[in-house]
């Protein structure tokens, strides 16, 4: 069995690949959550400006 040194220690190639896929998925999820929260914040501000009669 061949072990590869990764940032988590020595692992098999399969586990190293699985870690890489998981980290990529987590990074993409974090980006999507930030984008979603930015859109929600923008919509909230627009609704409040309409109620106050302000222009945006």
C-alpha positions in Angstrom: 0.0 0.0 0.0 1.4 3.4 -1.0 1.0 6.3 1.3 1.1 9.9 0.3 2.1 12.8 2.6 -0.8 15.3 2.7 -1.6 18.2 5.0 -3.5 15.7 7.2 -0.6 13.3 7.5 0.1 10.1 5.5 -2.9 8.8 3.6 -3.7 6.5 0.7 -4.2 8.1 -2.7 -8.0 7.5 -2.4 -8.3 9.4 0.8 -6.1 12.2 -0.5 -8.4 12.6 -3.5 -11.5 12.4 -1.3 -10.1 15.2 0.9 -9.4 17.3 -2.1 -13.0 16.9 -3.4 -14.4 17.7 0.0 -12.3 20.8 0.4 -13.4 22.0 -3.1 -17.0 21.3 -2.3 -16.8 23.2 1.0 -15.0 26.2 -0.7 -17.8 26.4 -3.4 -20.5 26.1 -0.7 -19.0 29.0 1.2 -18.9 31.1 -1.9 -22.5 30.3 -2.7 -23.6 31.2 0.8 -21.8 34.5 0.7 -23.4 35.3 -2.7 -26.8 34.3 -1.3 -26.4 36.5 1.8 -25.3 39.4 -0.3 -28.3 39.1 -2.5 -30.6 38.9 0.5 -29.0 42.0 2.1 -29.4 43.9 -1.2 -33.1 43.0 -1.5 -33.7 43.9 2.2 -32.1 47.3 1.7 -34.1 47.9 -1.5 -37.3 47.1 0.3 -36.5 49.4 3.2 -35.6 52.2 0.8 -39.0 51.8 -1.0 -40.8 52.0 2.3 -39.0 55.2 3.3 -39.4 56.7 -0.1 -35.7 56.9 -0.7 -34.2 56.3 -4.1 -31.6 53.6 -4.7 
